[in-house]
């Protein structure tokens, strides 16, 4: 019961903060353009508290904390005294009205950016930039990197954790070479390495870009369970199946899936005796490896490697806590990291919404208030920094969703303004009111689906 009350409390606080930010965006820009704001309300229904400022704006906290609104003077919905007509929202230019409507979602994006800046300056837990393995013949191996090294800096910028290392390396994409500093974990002496980035392939977005450099960071665990088998490959011909767990190779116990992949690469055209576990039963198979020629770097010399046509499961490391560090950044670096995080989340949200619209993602993935409440409680339990990050994520989603061209949302109002600009006159009140009703019905359906999904997860 206490846990439920805590989740509801954090949910209400989170929603109140984000609604206040959104509505303040509308309010602030409206005031800048001389629009008379009658009311600024957080929540709906019965007033719990209210006050007025010197300009006549009433500030309200209402009983139902599921939204908010800014009521501006508008001739379309009320009689406006002659002396206040120039302060009515509808009498402002299209550009000014567009700025006022856009300010809400933009305020949410700005809040997310500032929340991430604060989080990075306070300190975020991350994983040390420790290398647990290096892919043979890769860019990393050719630079002299090896197992057990820790990446300390990229082009002079310190990289205490893998997120900072990724960011700095991605900044150098397209460069010919970049200098990095590494240190062996049992030594304190820095070594300088030169990474040749000319062949760093960034087109594969399905995996960590560090893999494409040949670096295996300590955040992952390569299991010995097969997750993919190439058709007509040596693995398929040997009888291996997805889900098989490799236990022994040539009668020796296998310590990890990564060592199995390395063994395959180093033994082209050789036969390996495998003892596997399949649905709880032991099976012994002989895997006759093939070969492939690989060419890393600018050299024309191709290197022969073993080929089996398999991939093993890659999972987050179970005991990752022993590799965790707290990364704190100065303002300049925090701003850079925060901008990247906001941009990544905007892109992800846009891609997800597009896939939902096109039917590539099921509506079963929608989360509602209960899902958010659980997330808010969990984030708050992890500490203030993670609560800030949670607020940033939800704020971005709120900002992007509000820009959808649905009549009841800010995006719908912007669509009407674009149409007004195109045809040279405002859209009729009848059409707008009908559109608002359709938009409200559609939005309520989405909320019901999200609530159904929330309850079905229990």
HELIX and SHEET records of a PDB file:
HELIX    1   1 UNK A    2  UNK A   32  1                                  31    
HELIX    2   2 UNK A   82  UNK A   87  5                                   6    
HELIX    3   3 UNK A   89  UNK A   91  5                                   3    
HELIX    4   4 UNK A   94  UNK A  122  1                                  29    
HELIX    5   5 UNK A  139  UNK A  142  1                                   4    
HELIX    6   6 UNK A  162  UNK A  171  1                                  10    
HELIX    7   7 UNK A  197  UNK A  199  5                                   3    
HELIX    8   8 UNK A  209  UNK A  213  1                                   5    
HELIX    9   9 UNK A  234  UNK A  238  1                                   5    
HELIX   10  10 UNK A  257  UNK A  265  1                                   9    
HELIX   11  11 UNK A  320  UNK A  323  5                                   4    
HELIX   12  12 UNK A  331  UNK A  358  1                                  28    
HELIX   13  13 UNK A  363  UNK A  365  5                                   3    
HELIX   14  14 UNK A  369  UNK A  381  1                                  13    
HELIX   15  15 UNK A  384  UNK A  402  1                                  19    
HELIX   16  16 UNK A  410  UNK A  423  1                                  14    
HELIX   17  17 UNK A  429  UNK A  456  1                                  28    
SHEET    1   A 2 UNK A  37  UNK A  52  0                                        
SHEET    2   A 2 UNK A  58  UNK A  72 -1                                        
SHEET    1   B 2 UNK A 124  UNK A 127  0                                        
SHEET    2   B 2 UNK A 324  UNK A 327 -1                                        
SHEET    1   C 2 UNK A 131  UNK A 134  0                                        
SHEET    2   C 2 UNK A 215  UNK A 217 -1                                        
SHEET    1   D 4 UNK A 157  UNK A 158  0                                        
SHEET    2   D 4 UNK A 149  UNK A 154 -1                                        
SHEET    3   D 4 UNK A 177  UNK A 184 -1                                        
SHEET    4   D 4 UNK A 191  UNK A 196 -1                                        
SHEET    1   E 2 UNK A 220  UNK A 229  0                                        
SHEET    2   E 2 UNK A 310  UNK A 316 -1                                        
SHEET    1   F 4 UNK A 252  UNK A 253  0                                        
SHEET    2   F 4 UNK A 245  UNK A 249 -1                                        
SHEET    3   F 4 UNK A 271  UNK A 278 -1                                        
SHEET    4   F 4 UNK A 281  UNK A 288 -1                                        
SHEET    1   G 2 UNK A 290  UNK A 294  0                                        
SHEET    2   G 2 UNK A 303  UNK A 307 -1                                        
END                                                                             
